[in-house]
Structure formats: structure tokens, C-alpha cells
Amino acid sequence: MHVDVSLAVQNPGLEVAFRVEGEGLLEGLHPQQVGPVTGVQVEGVAKSPGERRLIVSGTLHAVIHLACANCADVFAQPVDAAFQEVFAPEAHPEEPDWFVYGGNRIDLEPLVAQWVTVSLPVAPVCREDCKGICPVCGVNRNQTACDCTQGESF
């Protein structure tokens, strides 16, 4: 997911609009992730305040498939975020949150990874009223009712 920012770098103050889409990106962002992030759309503007730095702001939409923390069913979790980040041609020890870019292109994949990760719940659930797995018989209580009581054991 690369964006050509040569116009913004060469013309400080000029806002350069972009829109990129991607599929099948970024596996391993969450312990309960199942498969890649899909439907990634990033739209925004890049503007240079000078010194080859870039302020990149915009919106991100993506879908990540997760296993429910209660019942283990896989579900699609949409992610929508607004962002503003700084890109620089080299790392700055005093600014560890800045992204680094090379040449006249920025790679948005690390930005997408960061924003998808911080947008996810620690323990994702497929729906608010998820009943989970019965700890006694192991049936998914969203699909099948069971007569077990919580105090029973094998």
C-alpha cells in the first residue's frame, strides 16, 4: 500500500490527496485473528511542512476476522479510524512515533497495522449477547440450548 508523495515533498504546503485499497494484508495483529485483514481503504492527504517531513491525515476502513472470546465463532469486525501521523525520511530518536519513508513513496501498511491494532478490543465478542461455550458439555450456547448447570462437573 504505497503512495507517491513526490509532489508534497517537492512543494511544501501543497496537500496531495490519495486513496488506496488493499486485500489480504497484515496477519498476526491480534491473538484471535483468523486470516488477513480485508477490505482495506485508506483515504487522506499528505502535506509537507518542510524538511522532507510529511503530515499524513485521513480515514481508514478495514475488516478483520476474529474468533469470539466467548464462543470461538469467527466473525467480521469492521475497523474505522481517523488518523494523523508524521512520516520522515529517517528515524528520529526523539520522535519514536514517526513513521519512516524512503524515496518519494510512503508505505501505509505499518500505519494500517497500528490503527487496526489499537482499534480492536482485548477480548472480542461476536455479539453483545453471546452466550459462549458451556463449560460442562462444551456446546455453543448460541446454537444449542443445554440443560447443564454451572456447578456440574464430569
Accessible surface in RSA format (square Angstrom, percent):
REM  Atomic radii and reference values for relative SASA: ProtOr
REM  Chains: A
REM  Algorithm: Lee & Richards
REM  Probe-radius: 1.40
REM  Slices: 20
REM RES _ NUM      All-atoms   Total-Side   Main-Chain    Non-polar    All polar
REM                ABS   REL    ABS   REL    ABS   REL    ABS   REL    ABS   REL
RES MET A   1    33.53  17.4   4.53   3.0  29.00  69.1  13.88  11.8  19.64  26.0
RES HIS A   2    92.10  50.3  69.44  48.3  22.66  58.0  43.45  44.8  48.65  56.6
RES VAL A   3    10.94   7.2   6.97   6.3   3.97   9.6  10.94   9.5   0.00   0.0
RES ASP A   4    91.28  63.9  74.37  74.0  16.91  40.0  32.79  77.2  58.49  58.3
RES VAL A   5     0.09   0.1   0.09   0.1   0.00   0.0   0.09   0.1   0.00   0.0
RES SER A   6    24.91  21.1  24.80  33.1   0.12   0.3   8.48  18.1  16.43  23.0
RES LEU A   7   103.69  57.7 102.67  73.5   1.02   2.6 102.67  72.1   1.02   2.7
RES ALA A   8     0.00   0.0   0.00   0.0   0.00   0.0   0.00   0.0   0.00   0.0
RES VAL A   9    15.11   9.9   4.70   4.3  10.40  25.1   4.70   4.1  10.40  28.2
RES GLN A  10   119.79  67.0  90.08  65.8  29.70  70.7  39.85  84.8  79.94  60.6
RES ASN A  11    61.69  42.5  57.57  55.6   4.12   9.9  15.30  36.8  46.39  44.8
RES PRO A  12    85.83  62.6  60.41  55.1  25.42  92.4  60.79  50.2  25.04 155.6
RES GLY A  13    43.28  53.4   0.00   N/A  43.28  53.4  26.37  72.4  16.91  37.9
RES LEU A  14    79.52  44.3  73.25  52.4   6.27  15.8  78.36  55.0   1.16   3.1
RES GLU A  15   100.83  57.9  79.56  60.2  21.27  50.6  20.67  40.0  80.16  65.4
RES VAL A  16    25.74  16.9  22.23  20.1   3.51   8.5  25.74  22.4   0.01   0.0
RES ALA A  17    80.99  74.5  56.95  87.9  24.04  54.7  57.13  80.5  23.86  63.2
RES PHE A  18    20.62  10.3   7.88   4.9  12.74  33.2  18.45  11.2   2.17   6.2
RES ARG A  19   129.02  54.2 100.88  51.4  28.14  67.0  48.89  66.8  80.12  48.6
RES VAL A  20    27.40  18.0  22.49  20.4   4.91  11.8  27.40  23.8   0.00   0.0
RES GLU A  21   107.63  61.8  78.53  59.4  29.10  69.3  26.63  51.5  81.00  66.1
RES GLY A  22    14.79  18.2   0.00   N/A  14.79  18.2  13.60  37.3   1.19   2.7
RES GLU A  23   119.05  68.3  99.36  75.2  19.69  46.9  62.85 121.6  56.19  45.9
RES GLY A  24    46.88  57.8   0.00   N/A  46.88  57.8  18.75  51.5  28.13  63.0
RES LEU A  25    29.25  16.3  26.68  19.1   2.57   6.5  29.25  20.5   0.00   0.0
RES LEU A  26    26.30  14.6  12.66   9.1  13.64  34.3  19.51  13.7   6.79  18.3
RES GLU A  27   124.32  71.4  96.64  73.1  27.67  65.9  32.00  61.9  92.32  75.4
RES GLY A  28    70.52  87.0   0.00   N/A  70.52  87.0  34.87  95.7  35.65  79.8
RES LEU A  29    38.67  21.5  21.33  15.3  17.34  43.6  24.17  17.0  14.50  39.0
RES HIS A  30    22.27  12.2  15.54  10.8   6.73  17.2  14.64  15.1   7.62   8.9
RES PRO A  31   133.74  97.5  90.00  82.0  43.74 159.0 104.68  86.4  29.06 180.6
RES GLN A  32    46.19  25.8  41.56  30.4   4.63  11.0  25.57  54.4  20.62  15.6
RES GLN A  33    26.76  15.0   3.06   2.2  23.70  56.4   3.06   6.5  23.70  18.0
RES VAL A  34    67.68  44.5  60.43  54.7   7.24  17.5  63.92  55.5   3.76  10.2
RES GLY A  35    30.60  37.7   0.00   N/A  30.60  37.7  19.61  53.8  10.99  24.6
RES PRO A  36    42.60  31.0  42.08  38.4   0.52   1.9  42.08  34.7   0.52   3.2
RES VAL A  37     0.00   0.0   0.00   0.0   0.00   0.0   0.00   0.0   0.00   0.0
RES THR A  38    37.52  26.7  37.52  38.0   0.00   0.0  30.58  41.1   6.95  10.5
RES GLY A  39    23.12  28.5   0.00   N/A  23.12  28.5  22.44  61.6   0.68   1.5
RES VAL A  40     0.63   0.4   0.00   0.0   0.63   1.5   0.00   0.0   0.63   1.7
RES GLN A  41    69.22  38.7  67.18  49.1   2.04   4.9   6.08  13.0  63.13  47.9
RES VAL A  42     0.07   0.0   0.00   0.0   0.07   0.2   0.04   0.0   0.02   0.1
RES GLU A  43    87.63  50.3  85.82  64.9   1.81   4.3  21.72  42.0  65.91  53.8
RES GLY A  44    11.31  13.9   0.00   N/A  11.31  13.9   9.30  25.5   2.01   4.5
RES VAL A  45    44.18  29.1  44.18  40.0   0.00   0.0  44.18  38.4   0.00   0.0
RES ALA A  46     0.44   0.4   0.44   0.7   0.00   0.0   0.44   0.6   0.00   0.0
RES LYS A  47    81.65  39.8  81.65  50.1   0.00   0.0  31.78  28.6  49.87  53.1
RES SER A  48     0.44   0.4   0.34   0.5   0.09   0.2   0.00   0.0   0.44   0.6
RES PRO A  49    74.45  54.3  34.16  31.1  40.29 146.5  44.71  36.9  29.75 184.9
RES GLY A  50    13.95  17.2   0.00   N/A  13.95  17.2  13.95  38.3   0.00   0.0
RES GLU A  51   148.03  85.0 112.06  84.8  35.98  85.7  56.74 109.7  91.30  74.5
RES ARG A  52   102.67  43.1  99.77  50.9   2.89   6.9  55.80  76.3  46.86  28.4
RES ARG A  53    60.33  25.3  60.33  30.8   0.00   0.0   8.15  11.1  52.17  31.6
RES LEU A  54     0.00   0.0   0.00   0.0   0.00   0.0   0.00   0.0   0.00   0.0
RES ILE A  55    46.96  26.7  45.64  34.0   1.32   3.2  45.64  32.9   1.32   3.6
RES VAL A  56     0.00   0.0   0.00   0.0   0.00   0.0   0.00   0.0   0.00   0.0
RES SER A  57    31.09  26.3  30.39  40.6   0.70   1.6  12.47  26.6  18.62  26.1
RES GLY A  58    17.86  22.0   0.00   N/A  17.86  22.0  14.01  38.4   3.85   8.6
RES THR A  59    79.28  56.4  78.53  79.6   0.75   1.8  59.64  80.1  19.64  29.7
RES LEU A  60     3.33   1.9   0.00   0.0   3.33   8.4   1.13   0.8   2.21   5.9
RES HIS A  61    60.06  32.8  59.46  41.3   0.60   1.5  40.64  41.9  19.42  22.6
RES ALA A  62     0.00   0.0   0.00   0.0   0.00   0.0   0.00   0.0   0.00   0.0
RES VAL A  63    32.60  21.5  32.60  29.5   0.00   0.0  32.60  28.3   0.00   0.0
RES ILE A  64     0.04   0.0   0.04   0.0   0.00   0.0   0.04   0.0   0.00   0.0
RES HIS A  65    57.07  31.2  57.07  39.7   0.00   0.0  32.61  33.6  24.46  28.5
RES LEU A  66     0.00   0.0   0.00   0.0   0.00   0.0   0.00   0.0   0.00   0.0
RES ALA A  67    22.40  20.6  22.40  34.6   0.00   0.0  22.40  31.5   0.00   0.0
RES CYS A  68     4.41   3.3   0.00   0.0   4.41  10.4   0.00   0.0   4.41   4.8
RES ALA A  69    48.03  44.2  13.93  21.5  34.10  77.6  17.35  24.4  30.69  81.3
RES ASN A  70    68.87  47.5  53.38  51.6  15.49  37.3  10.82  26.0  58.05  56.1
RES CYS A  71     3.85   2.9   0.00   0.0   3.85   9.1   0.03   0.1   3.82   4.1
RES ALA A  72    68.19  62.7  53.11  82.0  15.09  34.3  53.83  75.8  14.37  38.1
RES ASP A  73    53.30  37.3  49.09  48.9   4.21  10.0  17.41  41.0  35.90  35.8
RES VAL A  74    82.60  54.4  53.53  48.5  29.07  70.0  53.53  46.5  29.07  78.8
RES PHE A  75    30.22  15.1  23.29  14.4   6.93  18.0  30.22  18.3   0.00   0.0
RES ALA A  76    54.99  50.6  34.32  53.0  20.67  47.0  34.32  48.3  20.67  54.7
RES GLN A  77    47.92  26.8  47.58  34.8   0.34   0.8   0.81   1.7  47.11  35.7
RES PRO A  78    76.85  56.0  67.29  61.3   9.56  34.8  67.29  55.6   9.56  59.4
RES VAL A  79     3.60   2.4   1.25   1.1   2.35   5.7   3.60   3.1   0.00   0.0
RES ASP A  80   102.93  72.1  74.63  74.3  28.29  66.9  36.40  85.7  66.53  66.3
RES ALA A  81    17.05  15.7   4.68   7.2  12.37  28.1  14.56  20.5   2.49   6.6
RES ALA A  82    74.55  68.5  55.97  86.4  18.58  42.3  56.31  79.3  18.24  48.3
RES PHE A  83    11.00   5.5   0.00   0.0  11.00  28.6   5.64   3.4   5.35  15.3
RES GLN A  84   124.14  69.4 101.68  74.3  22.46  53.5  24.18  51.5  99.96  75.8
RES GLU A  85    20.79  11.9  18.04  13.7   2.75   6.5   2.75   5.3  18.04  14.7
RES VAL A  86    28.02  18.4  27.05  24.5   0.97   2.3  27.05  23.5   0.97   2.6
RES PHE A  87     1.15   0.6   1.15   0.7   0.00   0.0   1.15   0.7   0.00   0.0
RES ALA A  88     0.28   0.3   0.28   0.4   0.00   0.0   0.28   0.4   0.00   0.0
RES PRO A  89    49.05  35.7  30.94  28.2  18.11  65.8  30.94  25.5  18.11 112.6
RES GLU A  90   112.94  64.8 109.33  82.7   3.60   8.6  32.05  62.0  80.89  66.0
RES ALA A  91    77.91  71.6  57.34  88.5  20.57  46.8  60.13  84.7  17.78  47.1
RES HIS A  92    50.12  27.4  45.51  31.6   4.61  11.8  32.36  33.3  17.76  20.7
RES PRO A  93   125.77  91.7  94.43  86.1  31.34 113.9 107.76  89.0  18.01 111.9
RES GLU A  94   123.72  71.0  95.17  72.0  28.54  68.0  65.27 126.2  58.45  47.7
RES GLU A  95    67.42  38.7  65.41  49.5   2.01   4.8   3.08   5.9  64.34  52.5
RES PRO A  96   113.59  82.8  80.40  73.3  33.19 120.7  89.53  73.9  24.06 149.6
RES ASP A  97   116.27  81.4 104.82 104.3  11.45  27.1  34.47  81.1  81.79  81.6
RES TRP A  98    56.13  22.5  40.61  19.7  15.52  36.4  31.70  16.9  24.43  39.6
RES PHE A  99    25.43  12.7  22.12  13.7   3.31   8.6  25.43  15.4   0.00   0.0
RES VAL A 100    82.34  54.2  56.02  50.7  26.32  63.4  56.02  48.7  26.32  71.4
RES TYR A 101     6.76   3.2   0.12   0.1   6.65  17.3   5.46   4.1   1.31   1.6
RES GLY A 102    53.76  66.3   0.00   N/A  53.76  66.3  37.67 103.4  16.09  36.0
RES GLY A 103    55.95  69.0   0.00   N/A  55.95  69.0  40.41 110.9  15.54  34.8
RES ASN A 104    58.47  40.3  53.56  51.8   4.91  11.8   9.02  21.7  49.45  47.8
RES ARG A 105   128.32  53.9 124.30  63.4   4.02   9.6  41.44  56.6  86.88  52.7
RES ILE A 106     0.00   0.0   0.00   0.0   0.00   0.0   0.00   0.0   0.00   0.0
RES ASP A 107    51.80  36.3  47.66  47.4   4.14   9.8  18.39  43.3  33.40  33.3
RES LEU A 108     0.00   0.0   0.00   0.0   0.00   0.0   0.00   0.0   0.00   0.0
RES GLU A 109    53.53  30.7  53.53  40.5   0.00   0.0   8.84  17.1  44.69  36.5
RES PRO A 110    64.47  47.0  54.66  49.8   9.82  35.7  61.27  50.6   3.21  19.9
RES LEU A 111     0.00   0.0   0.00   0.0   0.00   0.0   0.00   0.0   0.00   0.0
RES VAL A 112     0.00   0.0   0.00   0.0   0.00   0.0   0.00   0.0   0.00   0.0
RES ALA A 113    19.44  17.9  19.10  29.5   0.34   0.8  19.30  27.2   0.13   0.4
RES GLN A 114    73.47  41.1  64.35  47.0   9.12  21.7  29.06  61.9  44.41  33.7
RES TRP A 115    58.55  23.5  58.55  28.3   0.00   0.0  58.55  31.2   0.00   0.0
RES VAL A 116     0.07   0.0   0.07   0.1   0.00   0.0   0.07   0.1   0.00   0.0
RES THR A 117    59.91  42.6  52.80  53.5   7.12  17.0  49.04  65.9  10.87  16.4
RES VAL A 118   100.29  66.0  67.56  61.2  32.73  78.9  74.01  64.3  26.27  71.3
RES SER A 119    50.40  42.6  15.48  20.7  34.92  80.4  18.69  39.8  31.72  44.4
RES LEU A 120    19.23  10.7   0.96   0.7  18.27  45.9   1.47   1.0  17.76  47.8
RES PRO A 121    58.79  42.8  46.28  42.2  12.51  45.5  57.98  47.9   0.81   5.0
RES VAL A 122   143.33  94.3 125.58 113.7  17.75  42.8 130.55 113.4  12.78  34.7
RES ALA A 123    61.26  56.3  47.75  73.7  13.51  30.7  47.92  67.5  13.34  35.3
RES PRO A 124     0.54   0.4   0.02   0.0   0.51   1.9   0.54   0.4   0.00   0.0
RES VAL A 125    58.14  38.3  46.16  41.8  11.98  28.9  46.16  40.1  11.98  32.5
RES CYS A 126    36.97  28.0  13.65  15.2  23.32  54.8   8.21  20.8  28.76  31.0
RES ARG A 127   107.69  45.2  98.14  50.0   9.55  22.7  51.63  70.6  56.05  34.0
RES GLU A 128   183.01 105.1 145.54 110.1  37.47  89.2  60.97 117.9 122.03  99.6
RES ASP A 129    94.82  66.4  81.93  81.6  12.89  30.5  48.32 113.7  46.50  46.4
RES CYS A 130    18.04  13.6   0.37   0.4  17.67  41.5   0.37   0.9  17.67  19.1
RES LYS A 131   124.77  60.9 109.20  67.0  15.57  37.1  66.03  59.4  58.74  62.6
RES GLY A 132     5.22   6.4   0.00   N/A   5.22   6.4   5.22  14.3   0.00   0.0
RES ILE A 133    68.54  39.0  56.97  42.4  11.57  27.9  56.97  41.0  11.57  31.4
RES CYS A 134     3.64   2.8   2.45   2.7   1.19   2.8   0.00   0.0   3.64   3.9
RES PRO A 135    91.71  66.8  52.29  47.7  39.42 143.3  63.34  52.3  28.37 176.3
RES VAL A 136    17.27  11.4  12.44  11.3   4.83  11.6  14.07  12.2   3.20   8.7
RES CYS A 137    64.49  48.8  32.37  36.1  32.12  75.5  30.76  77.9  33.74  36.4
RES GLY A 138    44.34  54.7   0.00   N/A  44.34  54.7  23.94  65.7  20.40  45.7
RES VAL A 139    37.24  24.5  28.39  25.7   8.86  21.3  37.16  32.3   0.08   0.2
RES ASN A 140    17.96  12.4  13.13  12.7   4.83  11.6  10.83  26.1   7.13   6.9
RES ARG A 141    69.68  29.3  62.89  32.1   6.79  16.2  18.63  25.5  51.06  30.9
RES ASN A 142    33.81  23.3   5.01   4.8  28.81  69.4   4.49  10.8  29.33  28.3
RES GLN A 143   131.03  73.3  92.85  67.9  38.18  90.9  39.60  84.3  91.43  69.3
RES THR A 144    73.45  52.2  67.28  68.2   6.17  14.7  49.06  65.9  24.39  36.9
RES ALA A 145    97.85  90.0  67.81 104.6  30.03  68.3  73.93 104.1  23.91  63.3
RES CYS A 146    40.32  30.5  11.47  12.8  28.86  67.8  13.47  34.1  26.85  29.0
RES ASP A 147   145.10 101.6 117.65 117.1  27.45  64.9  44.29 104.2 100.81 100.5
RES CYS A 148    40.51  30.6  16.82  18.8  23.69  55.7   2.77   7.0  37.74  40.7
RES THR A 149    83.76  59.6  78.14  79.2   5.62  13.4  72.99  98.0  10.77  16.3
RES GLN A 150   124.64  69.7 101.01  73.8  23.63  56.3  64.75 137.8  59.89  45.4
RES GLY A 151    76.76  94.7   0.00   N/A  76.76  94.7  43.52 119.4  33.25  74.5
RES GLU A 152    85.34  49.0  69.26  52.4  16.08  38.3  32.57  63.0  52.76  43.1
RES SER A 153   102.32  86.5  69.84  93.2  32.48  74.8  42.02  89.5  60.30  84.5
RES PHE A 154   207.14 103.6 138.26  85.6  68.87 179.2 168.61 102.2  38.52 110.3
END  Absolute sums over single chains surface
CHAIN  1 A     8527.3       6302.3       2224.9       4708.9       3818.4
END  Absolute sums over all chains
TOTAL          8527.3       6302.3       2224.9       4708.9       3818.4
